[in-house]
Amino acid sequence: MNIIITGGAGFLGAKLSESLLLQFSEINSIKLVDRVQPSINLAANDKVQFITADITKSEEIAQIITEQTTHIFHLAAIVSSHAEEDFELGMLVNLKATELLLERCRHVNPKIRFIFSSSLAVFGGELPEKIDYMTAMQPSSSYGTQKAICELLVNDYARKGFVDALSVRLPTICIRPGSPNKAASSFVSSIIREPLKHEQSNCPVDIDLALWISSPNNVIKNIIHASQLNTSSLKGFRTINLPGLQTSPREMIACLIKKNGKPASELISYEKDINIESIVASWPKSMNNERELELGFSKDNNFTVILKEFLNTTN
Ligand SMILES: NC(=O)c1ccc[n+]([C@@H]2O[C@H](COP(=O)([O-])OP(=O)(O)OC[C@H]3O[C@@H](n4cnc5c(N)ncnc54)[C@H](O)[C@@H]3O)[C@@H](O)[C@H]2O)c1
């Protein structure tokens, strides 16, 4: 296996590379591709190479994707609030770069398994209580629109036999380590993570807003499962709603109090931000994941277990 991970310096890229190396002895190389240098040394294993490149440039992509490439995990993106603020940058990175990557694969080797990281943000509008894989995409943000267009491209490139591509729609990942970022959902992790570091944090949405989340470990497991999936079982549209679980800021904060006592939760403020709330509230709150579970994807148990896992990795 010769693997490329775009967005390799990002949160999921780094974690994915570690998990792939643990799981597959047949890996020859992993190229971690990113515009910025990683904050930690990701290339400690001699199978891993870090490449600084801008995937919006076709000449740079041509240097990276070669006849030897077997798998691409396309994770590079401009996250939701950032893509909303900077429309041109979102279109360039979230849309144009995906098209360039697919085109390069088509010309180099149509057998490349290409995993595109999409998002819940492709949904919006009047959603049913529970969505499933047949629910129409009606994004309410530029980020969601860019992801939705890419899903259609991924599907068509696969249908034509140009690339062995599929898209996975990630739930909001929680609890994400590190610091807040420009994702509209950033608060979902920071209302727990920052108080645990004795830092202030704000919950910008209604405390009872239903959120559809998955732990970092479960998302990585599912992304890897997608890269190994027998696609003949998909019958048609090559998009997968990765399983998640429903929670709310209230339930998450209650778990935090149960685990760590009240003082940490007193560092949380509740100042509404209508821009953030309007984006996050437009996403699905619950899903029927029967089909995905049948396909072998996995789901988290509950938020208490997610919190425990996070505490084990940070302590
Ligand atoms: N984290 C979540 O909750 C979540 C939820 C749904 C979907 N996703 C999707 O999963 C993927 C990975 O998310 P993440 O949380 O690791 O994001 P991240 O922001 O940590 O990483 C994205 C990386 O892409 C890189 N990048 C941006 N523009 C680039 C360019 N032109 N060339 C090369 N690299 C570039 C960035 O430098 C960054 O390191 C993204 O596609 C995101 O949209 C994430």
Ligand as a Chemical Component Dictionary entry (heavy atoms), coordinates in Angstrom:
data_LIG
# 
_chem_comp.id                   LIG 
_chem_comp.type                 NON-POLYMER 
_chem_comp.pdbx_formal_charge   0 
_chem_comp.three_letter_code    LIG 
# 
loop_
_chem_comp_atom.comp_id 
_chem_comp_atom.atom_id 
_chem_comp_atom.alt_atom_id 
_chem_comp_atom.type_symbol 
_chem_comp_atom.charge 
_chem_comp_atom.model_Cartn_x 
_chem_comp_atom.model_Cartn_y 
_chem_comp_atom.model_Cartn_z 
_chem_comp_atom.pdbx_ordinal 
LIG N1  N1  N 0  -13.213 17.516 12.732 1  
LIG C1  C1  C 0  -14.530 17.416 12.497 2  
LIG O1  O1  O 0  -15.396 17.499 13.418 3  
LIG C2  C2  C 0  -15.033 17.170 11.085 4  
LIG C3  C3  C 0  -16.401 16.972 10.887 5  
LIG C4  C4  C 0  -16.859 16.774 9.600  6  
LIG C5  C5  C 0  -15.958 16.741 8.541  7  
LIG N2  N2  N 1  -14.637 16.937 8.762  8  
LIG C6  C6  C 0  -13.729 16.922 7.604  9  
LIG O2  O2  O 0  -12.616 16.070 7.887  10 
LIG C7  C7  C 0  -11.441 16.573 7.269  11 
LIG C8  C8  C 0  -10.301 16.687 8.278  12 
LIG O3  O3  O 0  -10.731 17.497 9.355  13 
LIG P1  P1  P 0  -9.713  18.002 10.475 14 
LIG O4  O4  O 0  -10.533 18.265 11.672 15 
LIG O5  O5  O -1 -8.524  17.118 10.543 16 
LIG O6  O6  O 0  -9.291  19.419 9.837  17 
LIG P2  P2  P 0  -7.976  20.278 10.090 18 
LIG O7  O7  O 0  -8.351  21.703 9.858  19 
LIG O8  O8  O 0  -7.316  19.913 11.377 20 
LIG O9  O9  O 0  -7.014  19.797 8.904  21 
LIG C9  C9  C 0  -7.187  20.210 7.589  22 
LIG C10 C10 C 0  -5.782  20.417 7.007  23 
LIG O10 O10 O 0  -5.919  20.770 5.630  24 
LIG C11 C11 C 0  -4.802  21.583 5.320  25 
LIG N3  N3  N 0  -4.999  22.340 4.090  26 
LIG C12 C12 C 0  -5.855  23.380 3.901  27 
LIG N4  N4  N 0  -5.692  23.877 2.670  28 
LIG C13 C13 C 0  -4.733  23.140 2.056  29 
LIG C14 C14 C 0  -4.125  23.184 0.773  30 
LIG N5  N5  N 0  -4.476  24.103 -0.142 31 
LIG N6  N6  N 0  -3.161  22.287 0.484  32 
LIG C15 C15 C 0  -2.779  21.349 1.402  33 
LIG N7  N7  N 0  -3.321  21.272 2.634  34 
LIG C16 C16 C 0  -4.281  22.154 2.967  35 
LIG C17 C17 C 0  -4.688  22.491 6.529  36 
LIG O11 O11 O 0  -3.401  23.116 6.587  37 
LIG C18 C18 C 0  -4.983  21.531 7.676  38 
LIG O12 O12 O 0  -3.779  21.020 8.249  39 
LIG C19 C19 C 0  -11.835 17.892 6.612  40 
LIG O13 O13 O 0  -12.097 17.645 5.254  41 
LIG C20 C20 C 0  -13.116 18.294 7.316  42 
LIG O14 O14 O 0  -13.939 19.075 6.492  43 
LIG C21 C21 C 0  -14.142 17.144 10.011 44 
# 
loop_
_chem_comp_bond.comp_id 
_chem_comp_bond.atom_id_1 
_chem_comp_bond.atom_id_2 
_chem_comp_bond.value_order 
_chem_comp_bond.pdbx_ordinal 
LIG N1  C1  SING 1  
LIG C1  O1  DOUB 2  
LIG C1  C2  SING 3  
LIG C2  C3  SING 4  
LIG C2  C21 DOUB 5  
LIG C3  C4  DOUB 6  
LIG C4  C5  SING 7  
LIG C5  N2  DOUB 8  
LIG N2  C6  SING 9  
LIG N2  C21 SING 10 
LIG C6  O2  SING 11 
LIG C6  C20 SING 12 
LIG O2  C7  SING 13 
LIG C7  C8  SING 14 
LIG C7  C19 SING 15 
LIG C8  O3  SING 16 
LIG O3  P1  SING 17 
LIG P1  O4  DOUB 18 
LIG P1  O5  SING 19 
LIG P1  O6  SING 20 
LIG O6  P2  SING 21 
LIG P2  O7  DOUB 22 
LIG P2  O8  SING 23 
LIG P2  O9  SING 24 
LIG O9  C9  SING 25 
LIG C9  C10 SING 26 
LIG C10 O10 SING 27 
LIG C10 C18 SING 28 
LIG O10 C11 SING 29 
LIG C11 N3  SING 30 
LIG C11 C17 SING 31 
LIG N3  C12 SING 32 
LIG N3  C16 SING 33 
LIG C12 N4  DOUB 34 
LIG N4  C13 SING 35 
LIG C13 C14 SING 36 
LIG C13 C16 DOUB 37 
LIG C14 N5  SING 38 
LIG C14 N6  DOUB 39 
LIG N6  C15 SING 40 
LIG C15 N7  DOUB 41 
LIG N7  C16 SING 42 
LIG C17 O11 SING 43 
LIG C17 C18 SING 44 
LIG C18 O12 SING 45 
LIG C19 O13 SING 46 
LIG C19 C20 SING 47 
LIG C20 O14 SING 48 
# 
